[in-house]
Amino acid sequence: MAIFMPQLVIEPMKAEDIPQIMEIERMCFVTPWHESSFHAGLNHQPACYLVAHIDERVVGYGGMWVIMDEAHITTLAVHPAYRRQHIGERLLLGLLEVAIARRARRATLEVRASNTAAQRLYAKYGFYAVAIRKGYYADTGEDAVIMWTPDMQTPEYQLLLRANRWKLLRAEPETPDDGASISR
């Protein structure tokens, strides 16, 4: 018996994606961003937001700002019903590829100290912990782990991305879980 997997498309965010993004935002985060934050990102040069679609449905999104030679990943989330299908990883890879194309040398992000699944994903893409921001998350007072990549313009990092992209092309969806959000 064959199982049909609908086609996943990752593309730049459009204004018409924002209502569905806001639904995911409210499902994934105790303190969701305001809709205006996403609208502002549409026309702001340093910002880049990618959306994962299956058919016409938004199933995940990620965003970053690239300023000079640094990329700051600001958000990454996947709809709970679509988790464990490597959608978050595909979004992360897309953001890193855009950052490299924009000549960023390093990428950074903050992630909840309790979100070990996200930390493992980021480590797979070369991120490493450099510091803790005590009480960073106002909703719970939880600490944030600050993570950075090594120089993304090096041949070694490019090889890491190619190897991960290759594995991702062959990856099978995993068993669904309870669906903790990816980042933020």
Secondary structure by P-SEA (a helix, b strand, c coil): cbbbbcbbbbbcccccaaaaaaaaaaacccccccaaaaaaacccccbbbbbbbcccccccbbbbbbcccccccccccccccccccaaaaaaaaaaaaaaaaaccccccccccccaaaaaaaaaaabbbbccccccccccccbbbbbbbbcccccaaaaaaaaaaaaaaaacccccccccccccc
